[in-house]
């Protein structure tokens, strides 16, 4: 295949063509020569990478970066690599003018070979005393801790650090498990200590290569011959597994996590067609292999919801039959209440997917759609290419594994706001029903009893702040995507005002839904660098209450101060195109791109009515 791929790549003249070509490649059987061809084409065609990765370690890490680059392109992400010098992962950080520091990576991946760092542990563990074993563990953790402190201080990168593989065979054989502080205990304690160390930092994460090797087959991950020849730690056929795991982190860090899993019903959530077999005839539950496979699949779907991913149903069915299945089959793990949106009718599924996105107030590119029907999947792919559409295989026993392999729902951290998301959307539906009952908008807003709490961000708020910067699209005046390191710097610098806002009303908690970032460095001219609010809080006057708060805090009784702001248009933030004008800001410059510059002087800072919002500051 490499000759055919070579010809195709040779005639690829743009990055878009390359991405589309690579998306058609079957990576399950790809050869290393083909990976190299794709990587060379990326470097030839890409002007500016979306994601820069620095690979550091004490062994020869090539050709892993080529695999990551190729796999990234298949996901529509352009990645680029910096490969640290052999054994120089500490020295390169200590030198402020090193190529690593100048490269300014988005992600640093550190993988340390224990046989290089502590050869006595690797080769002579059985002959070491108890103190020597424990001292070695403390040394390893201290070494990584010291490196980490420098890395966090010297770079703004997210950091991934690999843990250590348990040996395939213990030096004292099966007797190791009965020895005082044997190898098995040492490696378990070492990896646990490393996990606890890394959990303390919000932009540092453990890369669980021990789990990857166990899944792949530990006897297959090492290549002794290549280690002796070139100090290469891993067999090349293990590198795709490492690369795919790195892609999970890249997508999570970049904020490319999808927001909603949309599911068909018949032969997807249960076996059979409910309209034909009846509620009691569909396959789900204990008793036979097919029913148990669908039971397992529903359990897996439930764990996706537990990450803060919304669930929805898009099914061609009689709605009464479908809902009856949830009511009369209590053995199903998924309940009607688990779904934030349902479109169960005979309309085309691509139209129903659009309705689901509209109901949830998210983009259609935030959807993952799973169906067992090839024709339905094909039509959705044609009509809505932005939706990740997955055709289920013929055997339901493989459904759960397929769901586990998806990387669309990865997050580096699951926050309380994530866990509450499904409940919040249900409450939003209740609010909408309440709104229809009242009819009058002013009376509706008053009846909600909305309260917002405004406070300067604390360290505990920073992950949610970063999430809002990364994922908010509609109510985002500039759509600047700040990294976690930049968020931390704003928090620590008194020249910035980083403030967060939470809300609740009579229907329940809405969560931490907004933030603003003010740049105070050019006093008395203050810049509203960012003003962001979750789409689920739009349309009730909270945004006006926030700006009133800003006017009161900075302009009332301060005639010398002036607020400036910017609106930068994107495909998704059209709802706020005139927001600053509505709040009394004056447009001082409008560019051909649609970007607008604003000022608001103290004498013009009139408060706009949002009396139905109670502010707790």
N, C-alpha and C positions, 0 to 999 in steps of 0.2 A: 504493500500500500504506500510505502514511503516515496516511490517514484511518482505515483499519481498525486499524492499530497504535495510533493515538491513542485510539480507542474502547476497545480492550483494556486499554491502560494506565490509562485513566480509571477502569475498574472493578477495578483491581488494588489491593487494600487492605492487603497485607502484603509484606514483603521476600521471603518465601519464594515467594509467588505471582509476584512480579516476576522472581525468578531463574528459576523454571520457565517463565515466558512467554518471557523473552529467550533461553533455551536453544533455543527452537523457531524463532528468527529466522534467516533466511538472510542472513548478513553478507557474502556474496560480492557481493550486488547492493544493499546497503543505501544509502539516501540520507542526506545530511547532516542533513536535517530529522528523519529518524527517529532518528539518533544523538542529536540534541538532545532529542527527546522522551524517550528512554530515560534520558538523563543527568538530566533534570529529575525524572523519576520516582524515580531513585535518591536524589537529594537530598531529595525529599519523604518517602520512606519509611525511609531509613537513619538510625539513631540514632548508631551508632558504627562508623566504617569499620574494616575489617581492615587496610587498607594506605594510608598517607598518602604522597603523592608531591608534592615541590616541583619545579616546572618553572622553571628559570632559563636566561637567555640574553640576547643583545643584539639580538634581533629579536622580532617578535610571534609568540608560540608558540601562541596559540589558532587553531583549536579542537581541537588535539591531545588535551588532557586529556579532552574529552568522548568521543572515540573510545576512549581507554584505559579510562575508566570503564564504557562500554557493553560493550566486549569482556571486561572483567574480570567483569562480572556474568554473562556467558554462560559463564564458567568457574567460577561460584559464589563469586567473590571480590568483596567490596565495597571499591572504591577511592575515594579522595577526593583532590582536588588543592589545592595552593597555587600560584598563578602569581606569580612574582616581578615586581617593577616593571621596566619597560623599561630595559635597560642598567645595572641596579643589582645585578647578581649578586655583585659584590665588596662593595659598600657594605652590603648587607643582612646579610652575615656578620660584618662588623666591628662592627656595632651590636648589643650584647648584648640589647637590648630590642626588636629589630626584629620585625615580624610573622613573618618566616621562622624566627627562633630560637624564638619562642613557639609556633609551629606544631609544632615537634618532629617533622619528617617521618621516615618509615621509609626513604625513598629520595629522593635529590636527583638530578635529571636536568639536566645542564648541556650545552647545545648553543650553541656560539659560531660566529657567522657571520664568516668571514674578511674579507668585504668591509666589515664594520663595524669589526673589530678592527685590521686591517692593509690599508686600502684600496689602498695602493701595490702591495702584492703582488697583489691581486686585479685591479687595473686597469692597472698600469704595470710589470709584471714585466719586460717586454722591455727597458725603459729603465734598469733598476737595474744597478749594478755588482755584481761577484761578492761583494764584502764586504757590500754592502747586502742582498743576498739571504740570505747566511748569518747576518748579524746579525738579520735579521727572523725567521728560523727560531728562533734562540736566544731572541729576545724572546718569541715565542709560547709556547715550552715553559716559559720562566721564569715567564711570566704565569700559565699554568695551574698550574705547580708551586706558586707562591706562594698562589694561590687554594685549591689543594687542602690545603695545610698549615693554612690558616685553617679550612676546612670540616671537616677531621678533628678539629681542636681544639675547634671551637665546637658541633659536632653529633655525634650518635650514629648518623647515617644511613649506610646504604650509598650509594655514590656512583657514578653513571654519567656518563661524559664522552664526548661524541661526537667522532669524528675528522673529517677534512676531505675534501670531495669533490675529486677531480681534475677540472680543467676539461674540458668537452666538446670545446673547441677551444683549442689552445695559441696564445698571442699571436704567436708566430713561425711558426705552422703546423707542417708536418711537419719543418721544420728544427730544431725544439726538441729532438728526440731526438739530434741530433748536436752540440748546443751544450754548452758547459761550464756545468754546473749549471743546466740548463734547468728549465722548470716541472715536467715529468714527474719529474725527479730530486728537485726541491724537495719536492713533495707526498709522494712515496714516503718520503723521509727524514724529513719532518715527522711523518707517521703512524707510522713505525717508532719515532721518538724518543718520541712520545706513548705508544705501546704499552709501551715499556720503562719509562717513568716510572710508569705506572699499575700495572704488574705487581708493583711493590715493596710495595704496600699491600693487605692481605687483604680490606678492605671497599670497595675501589675497583676499578671495572671499565671497560673500554673498550666504548663503544657504537659498533659498526662501521656507521655510516650510509653510508660509502663502499660497502660491500658491498651494503647494502640498495638503494641507488640504482642500482647496477650491475645488480642482479637485476630491479629494477622497470623500468629504462630511464631513463638519465640525461637524455635529452632531454625527458622527461615530468615531472621532479620539480620544476622551477622554474616559477614563474609571474611573469614580469617585470612585468606590469601590476600585480598585487597587491603586489609588492615596492615599487614606486614609490608606490602608493596608501597601503599600510598597513604596510610593512616586514614582510610575511609572506614567509618564506623558501621554503616548500614549497607546491606545489599540493595542494589538499585531497584529490585522489584518491590521493596518495602517503601520506597520514596513516594509513590503515588498515595499511599495511605497517610503518610505524614503531610503531604501537600494538601490533600482534601481536608484534613483537620485544620491546617493553617487557614484555608479558605473560610472555614466556619468563623474563625476569629476575625478575619479581615471584614467579612460581611457584617458581623456584630459591631465591630469598632466603627465601621463606616456608617452605621445606622441603616443598613439595607434590610433589616428584619421586616418581613411581611406582617401585616396586622390582623389578618382574618383568614381562617381556613373554612372554605365553603365546600359542603359535601352533598353529593347525591344521596338518595335513600335506598331504593331497590337495588340489591346486589352490590351495595356499597356499605351501608350501615348494617344491613341484614341480608341474609340470603333469600332469594326469591322476590316475587312481585306481590306486594301486599294487596293490590286490587284484585289479584287472581287467586292467590293462595289463602287469603284472609289473614287477619291479625294473628291467629294462633298457628297458622301454617308457615309463616316466615321463619327462617333459620337464625336463631340467636339464643345463646345460653349454653347450658351443660347438656350432655347426653350423646352428641355425635360430633365428629371432627369438623364438619362445616359450621355448625352452630358455635362451637368453641372458638373457631378461627375468627368469626365475626365478633364474638364476645371479647376476644383479646384485642381486636382492632379498635373497638369502642373504648376499651380501657386505655389504649395508647393515645387515642384522640383526647381523652379526658386529661392526660398529662400535658398535652399541648395547651389546653385551656388553662391549666395550672401555671403556665409560664406567663400568663397575661395575654394570650392570643385569643381573639374573638372567634367564636364558632357561628356558622350560618348554614342554612339549608337551601339548596337550589335543586328542585326536583319536579319532574313532570309526573303529576300524580293527582288523585282526588285528595283534597286537603283533609277531609274527614277521615279517610282511611289512614292517612299518614299520622295524624294526631292521635287516632285511636291506638295505633301501635305503641306510642309512648305511654299512653294511659294504661293499657291492658297487658303490657309485657314488662312487669316491674324488674325482671332480671337484667334488663338493659342498663348498663352503667350510665349512658347518656339520657338525660331527661329533657323535656321540652324547655325547661328553664335554663338549660345550658346554652341555648342558642340565642344570640343577640338579634338575629334577623332570620326570617323565613320567607321564601318565595316558592310556594307549592301550588303549581297551576300548570296549564298546558301552553304557556307562552314560550318562545325561544329562550334558551338558557342564557345566551349572551345579554339579552334584554333584562332578564331577571338578575343577572350579576350586576348590571348597572344600577338596578333598583336597590340591591343590597348595599352597594357602595354608597349610594345616595342616602339610604336610611341611616347608615352608620357614620355618614359624613367623613368618609375616607376616599382616597383615590382608588380607581380600579386597579392601579398598579400595586396596590397593597393586598390584593387577593391571591390566594392559592386555591385552585379549584380541582377537586378530585371526583372522578366519575368512572364508571365501568364501561361506558358506551363509546366506542371509537368514533362514531359519527358525531356525537355531541362534542367530544373533545376536539375533534378536527374543526368543527364550526366555530367553537369558542376561540381556538387558536387563530383562525383566520380573521374573525371579527374583532377580537380583543387580544392582540399579540402581547400586550403588556401584562396580561394575567398569566401567572404560572399555572399551566394546565397539566394535570397528571392523569394519564390513562392507567387504570388499575390492571394488573396482570390477571390471567384467567384463574389462578389458584388463590383463593382467599387466605390460605395459610401464609402467604408471603406479604399480605397487606401491612402487617405491623412492622415488618422489617423495612419495607419501602418507606413508611412514615418516619422511622428512626433515621434513615439515611438522608432525609431532606435537610438542607442547611438553611432554609428560608426563615426558620423561627428561632434562630440562635440569638441569645443575648449574653453579654459578659456578666450581667448582673440583673437579678429579678427584684424589682423594687415593690414597695407596698402599693404604689399607684398602679403597677402592672397587675397585681393580684386582685385589685378592686375593679379592674376595667369592665369586666362583663357585667357586674352589678351596676356600675355607673351607666352603662348603655341601657340596661333594663329600666333604671330610674329615668333616663332621658325619654324613653318611650312613654312612661307614665306621665312625665311632664307634658309631652306632646298631646296625649289624650286629655289631660287636664286643660290644656290650652284650647283644644277644640270645644270642650264643654263650656268654657267661659266665653270664648269668642272675642271679647274685647282685649286688646293687647295690653293696655295700661293696667287693667284690672288683673290680668294674668301675671304680669311682672310683679305687681304688688303682692299677689297671693302666694308667690313662691317663698317669700321670707328669706331672700338670699343674704347671706353674710359672707364677707371676705376678710381674711386675715392677711396683713401685710407685715413682713419683717425682713431685716437684713439676713442674707443667706448665712447659714451655719455650715460647718464642715460636713455634717450629716446630710445637708441638702444638696451637696455638690453632684452626686450621681444623677439625681433627678434634674438638676440644672443642665447638666451635660446632655441628658436625654431630650430635654425640651429643645436645646440648641440643635441637636442632631436630627430630630424627627418631625418637628413642627413645620408645616408648609403653608397653610392657608392664612392664619393670623401670625405672620412673621414679616415685619416691615422690610428687613434687609436680607433675610435667609443666609446670614453668615453662620457657617458651621465651625464653631470653636471646638478645639480638642479638649480633652480632659485636663491636660497640662495647662492650657490657656485659661480654662475655668478656674483652676487652682490659683493661678497667678492673679486673676482679677479678685478673687476672694481675699488673697493675702495683701493686696496693694490698696492702701487707703486713698489712692487717687481714683479709685473706681467705686461706684455704688452698685453692688449686685444685690438685688432685692427679689424675693419670691412672694407669691400670692397663692393662698389656698382658698377654697370656697365650700360652703355647704348651704343647703336650703331645707325646706320642709320634707323633701323626698329623700334626703340623705347626703352623705359626704360626696363632694365632687373631686376632692383631692387637691394636690398641688398643681395648679392649672396655668400659672403665668409667671413671668419674670420680666424685669427690666434691668438693663445695664447702662449706667451713666458714666461717661468719661469726664472726670472733674479736673483734668490736668491743666486746662486753659482758662481757669476762673478769671473773670466772671462769665465766660462763654462756655456753657456746659453742653455736652453732646449726648443725646439719647442714642447710644450706639446700637442697642437692640431693644425691641419690645415684642414679646412673644406670648401667645396665649393658645392653649389647647383648643382645638376646634369644637370639642364637646361643651365648652363654656361660652361659645359665641352666641350673640343675639339676645342677650338679656341685660346689657348695660354695664357688665363688669369692666369692660375695656375703658368705658368713659369714667367710671369710678376710679380706675387706676390712674388715668391721666389727671383727673381732678386732684388726686393725692399728690402727684408730681408737681402740679401747679402750686398747691398749698405749701408743700415742703420747700420748694426752691424759689418760687417767684413772689408769693405773698409776703409783703413787707421787705422785699429785697429788690428794689428798683434797678440796681446795678447789674443784676443777673439776667442772662438771656439763654434760652434753651434753643438748641438747633437739633435737627433730625433729618433723616434721609429715608426715602422710599425707593427700593430697588425692585423693579418688576420681575416676576418669574411666571412660569406657566400656572402656578398654583396659588399665588397670593393676590389674585385679582379682587377677592372680597375686601381687601384693605387699601385699594388703590387711592381712595379719597379720604382715608381715615384721618390723617393729620389736618386736612382742611376742615373736616367736620368738628375737630376739636379746637378750632380757632387758630391754627398755625398758618403763617403766611408763606406762600410759595415764593422763593427768591430765585430759583433756577430750575428750569426743566430741560432735560437733555433729550436728544432724538431717540435714545433707547427707552425713554419713559421714566428714567430715574428723576426724582424730584428732591430738591433741597428746601428745607423749611427753617424758619426761625419763629420764636414766640417770645415777645418782650413782656416784661412784668405788667406794663399798663394795659396790655391786650389779653392778659390771662384771665378770662372769665370762666367761672365754673359752669359746667353744663349739667342740667338736671339729671341726677341718677339717685334721687332720694329714696327709691325703693331698695337700694343696696346699702346695707349697714357695713361700715368699715371698722375693723378692729386692728389698730396699728400699735 
